[in-house]
């Protein structure tokens, strides 16, 4: 039996090799800045060597071939027989892009197809010191994130010439009036002749070819009514189902589990004593002590499990160095990505969901934010632009910033662009503050580019960013100054598994709101309710805020009697929700509702009494209301 059929062994290889390849990608970007760094050269060499060894054991011959050639190139670089240059780096990055592609095929249970022959040939030329650039497929030289963007653009397929493309009057003829044999040979066979002599047909063969072509020219071609199947879309990378955890954290979980087991035994003994009737005062005191101890142990266990799920953001951040490099090189810019706070930890689920938004933000910073080298020189700026990607923990939230020293954003230009594209009316635009104008870039369909490229221009990237961040119960903010640069700040909870909520009641049914969107509790007094355009509002510290009945929003009958107001904020929308009563604050584990997704419901949990509690999603509830 082949080792490739061992699912566990294959998964182990992909996990280890995937981490190794991501490290290689980040080291390659560093290496381009320091092409003679012996340590970096050795690290990359060992990376390809290790991947090759694992691939050989799994009998992935095409992956072994590609890694072997790349390893040979780095062996020449290590021995100083060759010196790394930009063209050579393009070929190397094309090779790592192919390794990523091969890993994707292996995740789907298939042995990977061979790398493109032109890439293998270019690697050979680079090893021999004869590669001068221009031969490799530029798409292969891009990072997986950039390639994914380009893959969404329509591609024009070029067909090889064949006799079917020639009319009888278009048979190729040379300058001397005779048939152009090489062109005719290429038309007939779909490939140029290796030797001119190979293209020499007899007079008989040429006549036959011309006669057949003439007949074909006058014979109508049958119409194929059956539509051609569309090329299969490339499936996205499978999410990693594994997680790396420090053994010390597992030891802590094991110890806590053991202590909880002992406490459970003690509770069983106390239960038997109480169930026999007439419990003593000492028994009641012991029960109280054991329950408090169990509460503390469960809290500690919960915290330990949450820590086990925490991963450093550097695992995601390190991929963007290559992304920034590839986009900058494609646009003819010089950009450096500086990463700070890579050791900051966040829940694995959030870390995975952050990937797409950060790809858009880093790419936009390089594309829209950083100017060209010539423009930066004219503005007396360093020709090399800088993009800072940082992370830090603030309380129970993680704050991520993407900052560039580019051209900045002009609020008035953004305002006019939104009007020109029909996204907002002139009247709405005139009422926006400069800060609100910056937030227009998150509108669906908004783009400052007049022409669509394979990097930007369709007006969907920033809309996706905002949607994904809001889905993670996060917030996003923008600051910008002309000719100084822009800063985008994202605030996210450290984990989604445990959610702090505010419990509230509508009649006898309990609901909960994520505490992150609750700003304050406000008493509702009938004499202070003001009507604006026939709709109720309350004035809070000089700001007029809409007053909405939560029961009406979720389709329940409104109950009479006094109400309590909950001031909530979702994105840039604020409102006061009127509820019957408040139950209190709690931390819950949210679960999705299987097979159903009501509007405005994020999931469900259980109350302390074992009752089902729906967790509401404010953003969805307010859609189309305010």
NUKOLZA-518533 format. One line per field, with one value per residue (C-alpha): residue in one letter; x, y, z; residue number from 1. Coordinates in steps of 0.001 Angstrom, whole numbers, m for minus. Example, Ala and Ser with C-alpha at 12.3 -4.5 7.8 and 13.67 -1.06 7.14 Angstrom:
<recs>
rest: (A S) .
c1: (12300 13670) .
c2: (m4500 m1060) .
c3: (7800 7140) .
nr: (1 2) .
</recs>
This chain:
<recs>
rest: (X X X X X X X X X X X X X X X X X X X X X X X X X X X X X X X X X X X X X X X X X X X X X X X X X X X X X X X X X X X X X X X X X X X X X X X X X X X X X X X X X X X X X X X X X X X X X X X X X X X X X X X X X X X X X X X X X X X X X X X X X X X X X X X X X X X X X X X X X X X X X X X X X X X X X X X X X X X X X X X X X X X X X X X X X X X X X X X X X X X X X X X X X X X X X X X X X X X X X X X X X X X X X X X X X X X X X X X X X X X X X X X X X X X X X X X X X X X X X X X X X X X X X X X X X X X X X X X X X X X X X X X X X X X X X X X X X X X X X X X X X X X X X X X X X X X X X X X X X X X X X X X X X X X X X X X X X X X X X X X X X X X X X X X X X X X X X X X X X X X X X X X X X X X X X X X X X X X X X X X X X X X X X X X X X X X X X X X X X X X X X X X X X X X X X X X X X X X X X X X X X X X X X X X X X X X X X X X X X X X X X X X X X X X X X X X X X X X X X X X X X X X X X X X X X X X X X X X X X X X X X X X X X X X X X X X X X X X X X X X X X X X X X X X X X X X X X X X X X X X X X X X X X X X X X X X X X X X X X X X X X X X X X X X X X X X X X X X X X X X X X X X X X X X X X X X X X X X X X X X X X X X X X X X X X X X X X X X X X X X X X X X X X X X X X X X X X X X X X X X X X X X X X X X X X X X X X X X X X X X X X X X X X X) .
c1: (0 1314 2207 87 m3063 m2333 m4596 m3017 492 m534 m2180 935 3076 789 693 4465 5340 2704 4222 7661 6604 5029 8307 10197 7925 8634 12374 12468 11191 13913 16454 15648 16738 19880 20755 24083 22790 24228 21753 18724 20112 20702 17211 15477 17700 16814 13125 13035 15226 12860 9742 11429 12188 8581 7242 9560 8236 4690 5807 4800 7346 6428 6739 10093 11313 10341 11849 15011 15619 14937 17220 19973 19587 19981 22978 24643 23620 24988 28337 28529 28622 25601 24311 20590 18870 15270 14683 15959 13723 10705 11486 11955 8664 6995 8311 6926 3592 3567 4390 1357 m741 561 m220 m3795 m4127 m2708 m5232 m7945 m6454 m4753 m1139 m82 310 3686 4839 4680 7570 8583 9041 11221 13228 13672 14907 17480 18572 18857 20978 23273 23404 21784 18310 17690 13991 10834 10372 8350 4633 4088 967 3032 5377 2619 1670 m1402 m3432 m2594 m3151 m6582 m7533 m6368 m8204 m11520 m10904 m12132 m9386 m9095 m8013 m5620 m5919 m3082 m3304 m4666 m5830 m9371 m8375 m7350 m9642 m8685 m7301 m5305 m3002 413 2617 6260 7905 8940 5350 5737 3874 5236 6041 6903 3692 1651 3249 2435 m1145 m1607 m24 m523 3219 6168 8714 11853 13850 12900 13524 10832 8322 9176 6096 6039 4165 1474 1076 826 m1750 m3798 m3671 m4751 m7568 m8876 m8677 m10542 m13308 m13537 m13770 m16948 m18563 m20644 m19503 m22049 m23303 m22692 m25798 m24496 m22788 m19183 m18687 m17235 m13812 m14046 m13465 m10430 m11499 m10291 m7731 m9148 m9176 m6620 m8421 m5416 m3967 m540 m642 2172 2375 2434 m1083 m2250 m709 m2693 m5921 m5148 m4516 m7717 m9690 m8316 m9273 m12781 m13077 m12156 m14635 m17341 m16694 m17008 m20323 m21654 m20884 m22587 m25604 m25971 m25736 m28398 m30681 m30885 m32693 m32002 m28669 m26456 m25178 m21649 m22932 m24567 m21371 m19317 m21718 m21368 m17566 m17458 m19828 m17664 m14569 m16204 m17188 m13590 m12193 m14631 m13724 m10016 m10599 m12562 m9754 m7146 m9064 m9428 m5672 m5104 m7032 m5022 m2488 58 m1065 2401 1300 m1010 981 4137 2349 1716 5377 5379 1944 3179 6346 4513 1912 4608 6752 3746 2970 6589 6718 9211 7378 8466 5998 6926 5265 4901 3309 3484 3497 21 m2378 m5966 m8488 m7736 m11201 m10778 m7256 m8559 m11387 m8932 m7016 m9288 m9825 m6115 m5278 m7534 m6186 m2492 m3049 m5005 m2329 265 m1985 m3985 m1916 1753 2747 5063 8792 8849 5948 7515 10768 8868 7268 10685 9693 11782 11403 10637 7155 6384 3296 3056 979 702 m1296 m1733 m4052 m6228 m8310 m10423 m9945 m7213 m6422 m4923 m3615 m2626 m772 1003 3062 1446 m734 m3598 m7294 m9103 m12519 m13961 m12821 m14403 m17627 m17812 m16902 m19770 m22198 m20847 m21299 m24852 m24117 m25491 m27470 m26021 m28175 m26841 m23279 m23548 m24422 m21415 m18509 m14941 m14733 m17931 m16600 m13628 m16035 m17601 m14873 m16746 m19860 m20541 m19410 m17235 m13818 m11487 m10122 m11604 m10197 m10447 m7190 m6430 m5648 m8464 m11181 m14337 m15397 m15919 m12774 m13439 m17105 m15997 m13582 m16306 m18773 m16252 m15145 m18732 m19447 m16657 m18331 m15558 m15275 m13239 m12129 m10163 m7860 m6138 m4105 m3258 337 1016 m769 m3714 m4392 m7097 m7820 m9662 m10890 m11929 m12803 m10020 m12374 m15795 m16302 m17255 m19426 m20233 m23934 m26670 m29707 m33114 m36777 m39718 m42699 m41447 m38947 m35246 m33027 m29429 m27382 m23577 m22157 m19749 m22623 m24266 m23273 m25565 m28959 m31455 m34797 m37641 m39959 m43007 m42821 m39239 m40020 m39874 m41386 m39235 m41005 m43588 m41001 m40072 m36647 m34815 m32229 m29088 m26470 m27659 m27815 m31166 m31289 m34093 m36201 m37202 m39334 m37344 m40543 m41631 m38207 m38317 m41982 m43446 m46534 m45708 m46591 m48020 m46300 m43041 m39985 m36220 m33953 m30727 m28499 m26753 m24193 m23553 m21059 m22126 m25772 m26999 m30444 m32249 m34023 m37083 m37347 m39583 m36923 m33226 m32013 m28309 m24905 m23535 m20890 m22305 m21127 m22991 m24118 m25494 m29053 m28788 m30644 m32215 m30953 m33651 m32838 m31291 m30398 m26708 m27251 m28529 m27373 m28819 m29656 m28721 m32218 m31655 m33937 m33172 m31917 m31580 m28512 m29543 m27484 m28009 m26558 m29092 m31977 m31341 m30969 m33570 m34914 m32538) .
c2: (0 3449 5824 8451 6494 6850 9814 10519 10460 12738 15199 15305 16034 18820 20439 20347 21173 23919 25715 25223 26652 29729 30311 29913 32495 35082 34324 34799 38370 39046 37388 39747 42629 40746 38390 37296 36481 33003 32144 33002 31042 28035 28263 28305 25491 23327 24141 22810 19853 18856 19213 17118 14359 14146 14284 11446 9252 9946 9180 12670 12562 15869 17709 16000 17094 20722 20898 19168 21728 24631 23026 22777 26478 27388 25092 27232 30395 29067 28217 31725 30201 32381 35714 36201 38868 40020 37852 34781 35580 35660 32087 30973 32535 30903 27597 28190 29130 25753 23990 25731 24491 20943 20996 21954 18924 16661 17999 16856 13351 13539 13178 16609 17274 18302 21903 23801 22845 26475 26884 23771 25014 28434 26809 24896 28105 29828 26951 27331 31104 31767 32952 36584 36928 37234 33518 32508 32892 36056 34548 31737 34265 35783 34869 32620 35643 37742 34792 34221 37825 37539 34251 36073 38143 36902 35246 35349 31980 31981 29109 27565 28174 25315 24798 25481 29094 29660 30515 29032 32413 32699 29678 31034 32015 33066 36113 34024 33070 29468 27967 28979 25435 26142 28139 25471 22741 24689 25184 21504 20051 22841 23226 24778 22445 21656 21620 23331 20034 18391 20805 19924 18218 16637 18512 15860 16463 20199 19896 17507 19839 22822 20835 19659 23169 24593 22036 22775 26485 26139 23462 24988 24027 22255 24383 22799 23640 21968 24615 24021 23139 25959 25307 23992 26699 26196 25125 27296 25980 23595 24960 23422 21095 20829 23143 23305 23590 23968 20808 22959 24136 20570 19608 22382 21119 17589 18700 20730 17792 15586 18076 18393 14594 14583 17376 15427 12431 14659 16045 12505 11685 14859 14136 10656 12126 14751 12292 10162 13111 15502 16892 18279 21844 20598 18811 21993 23970 21299 21394 25165 24878 22135 24015 27143 25046 23432 26857 28041 24880 25070 28721 27835 24932 27162 29725 26997 25606 29096 29610 26309 27699 30917 31249 34003 36350 36067 32780 34791 38025 36427 35529 39172 40077 38180 39525 43119 42331 40735 43515 46193 44498 44089 47829 48952 50212 49724 48768 47270 45580 46026 43578 44376 42415 39071 37285 38631 35705 35385 32557 30206 30714 34483 34093 32049 34490 37427 36184 37503 40979 41452 40335 43112 45728 44999 44837 48120 49832 48935 49587 52677 54047 53939 56198 55294 55701 58773 60446 59853 61421 64463 64829 64522 61188 58070 56177 53070 53134 51506 49614 48808 45796 45581 43769 44360 43189 45753 44226 41419 42697 42522 45676 45339 48344 48683 51972 53334 56453 56995 59623 59487 59853 63026 63147 65460 63181 60181 62128 63022 59483 58034 60497 59867 56121 56588 55067 58075 61158 64658 65619 62713 63497 67141 66114 63825 64804 64246 61177 59755 60419 58158 55382 55552 53219 50372 50841 47960 48993 51887 52226 55118 53334 54210 51064 47488 45600 42145 43796 46279 48396 46314 47903 44685 44351 46836 45872 42281 43523 45375 42477 39931 42125 42760 39035 38578 41133 43576 47238 49033 52666 54878 57852 59571 62683 63889 63141 61578 58247 56289 54124 51433 50077 46815 45851 42225 40060 37643 34676 33854 30670 32513 35562 38188 39036 41150 39028 40698 39731 40207 38972 35571 34856 35584 36998 38139 40838 40712 43032 44491 46348 47578 51105 51935 51355 54246 54616 55290 58080 58728 62519 62554 60662 62984 62329 63017 62349 60438 58094 58000 59243 60016 62724 61380 64008 66224 63431 62348 58534 56382 54428 50956 48294 45035 42975 44603 44032 40272 39887 39451 41253 44335 44073 47066 48589 50414 49694 49830 51201 49543 51922 49793 50588 48519 50016 53639 52918 53743 53030 52492 49130 49087 45836 44720 44012 43264 39958 40728 40096 36628 34778 32125 29598 30378 27569 27955 26813 23718 23963 27371 30961 33465 37079 38835 35642 34806 31548 30111 29249 27972 30013 28927 27402 25322 27456 28170 31734 33283 35463 38429 39955 43728 44459 42195 43441 47046 46396 48438 49923 52838) .
c3: (0 m941 1890 89 957 4673 5475 8865 7428 4546 6952 9127 6066 4836 8282 8767 5157 4982 7970 6469 3115 4728 6559 3279 1616 4311 4273 492 849 3445 1179 m1690 553 1681 m1216 302 3792 4414 7175 5041 2087 4313 5860 2472 1193 4196 3720 165 1154 3973 1798 m892 1608 2820 m748 m1744 1039 m215 m3794 m5012 m7838 m9489 m6173 m5579 m9030 m8473 m4972 m6182 m8928 m6545 m3966 m6601 m7362 m3692 m3433 m6118 m4262 m962 m2532 m4082 m7562 m8339 m7003 m6443 m8553 m9091 m12187 m10407 m7439 m9769 m10841 m7220 m6159 m9152 m7847 m4353 m5933 m7680 m4408 m2854 m5776 m5357 m1640 m2527 m4817 m2123 408 m2006 m2043 m5456 m6446 m7770 m11476 m12835 m12748 m16083 m18312 m18876 m15115 m14918 m17924 m16318 m13125 m15177 m16898 m13514 m12166 m15170 m14649 m18025 m17013 m17994 m17136 m19192 m19702 m16687 m16395 m14374 m12837 m11342 m9781 m7707 m4193 m3745 m2556 m5662 m7973 m6404 m7199 m10779 m11179 m10775 m13909 m17291 m19279 m23090 m24406 m27337 m29769 m31710 m35468 m37482 m41039 m39869 m39294 m42941 m45792 m49187 m50172 m46947 m47369 m46308 m49224 m49015 m50612 m53621 m54321 m53151 m50229 m46807 m45660 m41984 m41525 m43305 m41183 m38010 m39213 m39947 m36810 m34289 m33604 m35432 m37114 m35152 m38400 m41623 m43421 m41260 m42783 m46388 m47809 m51280 m54018 m53706 m49929 m50326 m53089 m50995 m48025 m50122 m51739 m48381 m47023 m50009 m49598 m45909 m46625 m48693 m46531 m43700 m40249 m38027 m35162 m31797 m29824 m26727 m24567 m23711 m20083 m18051 m16584 m13074 m10493 m8347 m4935 m2095 340 2879 6394 8679 11072 13373 15968 17613 21375 23872 26002 29146 28329 27832 31168 32833 31227 32366 35956 36068 34650 37413 40120 38670 38797 42486 43190 41366 43627 46680 45354 44887 48502 49724 47512 49022 52506 51758 49955 53107 54747 57628 56363 59083 59163 58409 55305 54011 54626 52856 49916 49666 49754 47102 44774 45017 44373 41340 40005 40280 38648 35735 35168 35214 32821 30481 30477 29870 26896 25456 25785 23985 21021 20950 18136 17381 14606 13098 11508 9241 9086 7696 4446 3602 3154 m104 m1029 m633 m2560 m5491 m5812 m5582 m8235 m10500 m10182 m10466 m6863 m4061 m850 2459 4818 8477 10898 14602 17424 15621 18990 19902 20322 19122 18809 15894 14374 14258 12907 9962 9261 9314 6296 3519 5039 5630 2082 746 3149 2533 m1213 m1203 876 m1763 m4759 m3697 m823 m1826 m4713 m7593 m7091 m9374 m7578 m4163 m5359 m6637 m3175 m1469 48 436 m2885 m865 627 3965 5092 8814 9901 13684 16350 20076 22829 24587 27365 25921 22350 19735 17758 14282 12347 8697 8226 5137 4405 1012 m600 1887 1026 m9 1667 m999 m3823 m2099 m1605 m5312 m6428 m4372 m5996 m9508 m9082 m7834 m4432 m2516 m3484 m3644 m665 1428 380 1435 5004 5494 7733 6452 8717 7230 3724 4452 5458 1969 695 2412 266 m2173 m5640 m4481 m6127 m6845 m9921 m13307 m14936 m13709 m13236 m11875 m8528 m7981 m9518 m9083 m5801 m3843 m1731 1051 1215 1884 4546 6458 6190 7465 10346 11440 11255 13807 16103 15318 14379 11716 11614 9199 9648 6738 5995 2515 1444 4856 4574 5975 9003 9185 12666 13338 16811 17404 20410 21370 21050 19631 21659 24869 24289 26948 26578 28127 29008 28580 28577 26262 28323 29573 26774 27404 24638 24685 22965 22510 25147 22591 20884 24117 25146 28067 29690 29458 31283 28839 29980 27830 28200 26812 23619 20595 17180 14101 10787 12804 14351 18076 19159 22386 22929 24613 25474 22624 20033 18569 18519 17051 19565 18330 19971 19995 20006 16744 15153 15801 14976 18478 19797 21835 25518 27391 30391 31111 29032 29505 26744 25617 23624 20970 18299 15161 12738 12374 13282 16794 18211 21493 21813 24045 26089 28953 31601 31982 33448 33748 32217 31489 29479 27180 24616 21409 19115 15551 14840 12641 9334 9976 10055 11095 10266 13222 15118 15478 17374 20613 24105 27398 30469 33979 34305 31176 28975 25310 24766 21304 20717 18540 15722 15843 12410 10684 12835 11833 8087 6243 9489 10107) .
nr: (1 2 3 4 5 6 7 8 9 10 11 12 13 14 15 16 17 18 19 20 21 22 23 24 25 26 27 28 29 30 31 32 33 34 35 36 37 38 39 40 41 42 43 44 45 46 47 48 49 50 51 52 53 54 55 56 57 58 59 60 61 62 63 64 65 66 67 68 69 70 71 72 73 74 75 76 77 78 79 80 81 82 83 84 85 86 87 88 89 90 91 92 93 94 95 96 97 98 99 100 101 102 103 104 105 106 107 108 109 110 111 112 113 114 115 116 117 118 119 120 121 122 123 124 125 126 127 128 129 130 131 132 133 134 135 136 137 138 139 140 141 142 143 144 145 146 147 148 149 150 151 152 153 154 155 156 157 158 159 160 161 162 163 164 165 166 167 168 169 170 171 172 173 174 175 176 177 178 179 180 181 182 183 184 185 186 187 188 189 190 191 192 193 194 195 196 197 198 199 200 201 202 203 204 205 206 207 208 209 210 211 212 213 214 215 216 217 218 219 220 221 222 223 224 225 226 227 228 229 230 231 232 233 234 235 236 237 238 239 240 241 242 243 244 245 246 247 248 249 250 251 252 253 254 255 256 257 258 259 260 261 262 263 264 265 266 267 268 269 270 271 272 273 274 275 276 277 278 279 280 281 282 283 284 285 286 287 288 289 290 291 292 293 294 295 296 297 298 299 300 301 302 303 304 305 306 307 308 309 310 311 312 313 314 315 316 317 318 319 320 321 322 323 324 325 326 327 328 329 330 331 332 333 334 335 336 337 338 339 340 341 342 343 344 345 346 347 348 349 350 351 352 353 354 355 356 357 358 359 360 361 362 363 364 365 366 367 368 369 370 371 372 373 374 375 376 377 378 379 380 381 382 383 384 385 386 387 388 389 390 391 392 393 394 395 396 397 398 399 400 401 402 403 404 405 406 407 408 409 410 411 412 413 414 415 416 417 418 419 420 421 422 423 424 425 426 427 428 429 430 431 432 433 434 435 436 437 438 439 440 441 442 443 444 445 446 447 448 449 450 451 452 453 454 455 456 457 458 459 460 461 462 463 464 465 466 467 468 469 470 471 472 473 474 475 476 477 478 479 480 481 482 483 484 485 486 487 488 489 490 491 492 493 494 495 496 497 498 499 500 501 502 503 504 505 506 507 508 509 510 511 512 513 514 515 516 517 518 519 520 521 522 523 524 525 526 527 528 529 530 531 532 533 534 535 536 537 538 539 540 541 542 543 544 545 546 547 548 549 550 551 552 553 554 555 556 557 558 559 560 561 562 563 564 565 566 567 568 569 570 571 572 573 574 575 576 577 578 579 580 581 582 583 584 585 586 587 588 589 590 591 592 593 594 595 596 597 598 599 600 601 602 603 604 605 606 607 608 609 610 611 612 613 614 615 616 617 618 619 620 621 622 623 624 625 626) .
</recs>
